[in-house]
């Protein structure tokens, strides 16, 4: 069962049948999937879409003179699987019937007496890939944007034949990779060449004459000019591959969702020669078990937030955004260099990088050049285009070179006076309409703009590290920020292919505030005698990919300590200034663990971390989890009361996209609602249904310092 990119009422995908008389092969049927929308709304299968496909297959099957069938999609899209809108609230019987209905329709296609070819011309996800695997042969356009089975990422399994057909077509190892491994690896989507290499397509064809070449291939299948591939599945190495897959799944989700192991079991059944009919029946039972469960329902909710609501941007002002024809970045250390590479590749306009250190500038340019060269080497960018992009970059130690820019983003160290000085220097050289954005992780955007003649041009624009992977941008308006500046920030995020969520100008904004409260609770467990690894393991039992102290190594102790100090000044009753964390932040160490030796705590940390005197109550794993979850729950209620975001769903979106919160947990607010924590603690659910205006700080609301 595939994942649609919408969570709405069904947009019907029709299957149009046309016929072509081939001099070589005789009469051929062309089946084209099309929902009438452009590529931004992929073909999906709800009940009516499946009915249309069934009618088309039945029509073709009733004609004895049809010698071959070619199935393809609308421009840029083959099919993206099932309509997620039907999944919300589905019970066991409904899930079982949904799987059975897909099996029945796809089975009719497999049973046609003539050769069938799936001409995969574009996006092919989930049920769309299962449909392609139901054909005798697959051609794949080299320009196809993505091929994947995302179901396990959504805490379900492919249930229209994918777990049974993929091992038979591509082998059990490739099936485990595509069905289990890739979804657990940030829902990885394959490029066309990768999909073909894994055996999901029989022939990779250029996009220029893809349909004609696919049609010729079908003619060859009919006449025997093109032989059907010999598929001889082997079980050599199966036991080892299954064991590796199960260990990897446990390392990633820690048993918090059964979907990965259920999928592995289904693949094993097919790989060991199980009957197809029985394998399909097992898929139906698996979906009946998984889809109504909390994890899958949470994943459907998460998908709706991140693929529909955040893209609709209900909070975006009506003002027209400013056109951006020149971009500047001030401060090009690790974060600034990443931002430079991103802006350059997405905007393709002149980019000026400034820093006080010429060595840092040279390193930033090398970073950008290396990233472009890597894309060329992978075939994702033409060398001429890479050279053109490189020519757009200027480096300078003089802020005056930002003259003429339309959008300048500062990414210097978290020092308020430094940022104020930079904005003052910029205002003296840029035009009146230039947007001044800050990548601060939690300082007051209002204070940064306080001394400017035009504070209305300033907006927070906070990215997350690594920039290339985490899609969230926290957009932070002040009370002075103009609608044009805010609209430009949202438009810029869209161009950057990032997901923008607005939040008020309060300390730590959303993600860092919640992570700091979460980390503080976990730190207290260590202060009371728990080992770092014990706390990490306890937290990972929630289903998180890493524990708090493992995450600290990515964030950086110095950054975390700075955010903690900022939040302590604003909310001293809830954010205790922990001496141990401050010690770690000033130690110069990259984290708690010395990963060169494995998950081993640095000796300096062991020696300097102060544990409570003997007699302190050491927390159990369950107590560690409960304490951390309850601390975050309390902070969420405080944030909602303050108006930090317009809706609890925005908090969920931020954690899903900015902190790697698993989709099957549904975002923290949804998780608290589903597990009963919010009801027990606050007497109400957290997730509401209303959108308010863009969050702006109210008078008297604390702001970052």
RAWOUR-V724310 format. One record per run of one state. SS is the DSSP state (~ for helix, > for strand, _ for the rest). FROM is the first residue (numbers start at 1). TO is the last residue. If there is no record, write none. Layout:
{{SS	FROM	TO} {SS	FROM	TO}}
//
This chain:
{{_	1	13} {>	14	22} {_	23	25} {>	26	34} {_	35	44} {>	45	45} {_	46	46} {~	47	61} {_	62	65} {>	66	73} {_	74	76} {>	77	79} {_	80	81} {>	82	82} {_	83	83} {~	84	86} {_	87	91} {~	92	110} {_	111	114} {>	115	120} {_	121	122} {>	123	125} {_	126	126} {~	127	133} {_	134	136} {>	137	141} {_	142	146} {>	147	148} {_	149	150} {~	151	154} {_	155	161} {~	162	170} {_	171	171} {~	172	184} {_	185	189} {>	190	190} {_	191	191} {~	192	197} {_	198	202} {>	203	205} {_	206	209} {~	210	223} {_	224	237} {~	238	253} {_	254	258} {~	259	271} {_	272	275} {~	276	290} {_	291	293} {~	294	312} {_	313	325} {>	326	330} {_	331	333} {~	334	347} {_	348	349} {>	350	354} {_	355	357} {~	358	377} {_	378	382} {~	383	391} {_	392	392} {>	393	396} {_	397	398} {~	399	402} {_	403	406} {>	407	410} {_	411	415} {~	416	427} {_	428	434} {>	435	438} {_	439	444} {~	445	449} {_	450	454} {~	455	457} {>	458	462} {_	463	471} {>	472	476} {_	477	482} {~	483	495} {_	496	498} {>	499	502} {_	503	510} {~	511	527} {_	528	531} {~	532	540} {_	541	547} {~	548	555} {_	556	556} {~	557	570} {_	571	578} {~	579	586} {_	587	592} {>	593	594} {~	595	597} {_	598	599} {>	600	601} {_	602	602} {~	603	608} {_	609	620} {~	621	642} {_	643	647} {~	648	658} {_	659	662} {~	663	665} {_	666	667} {~	668	674} {_	675	676} {~	677	682} {_	683	705}}
//
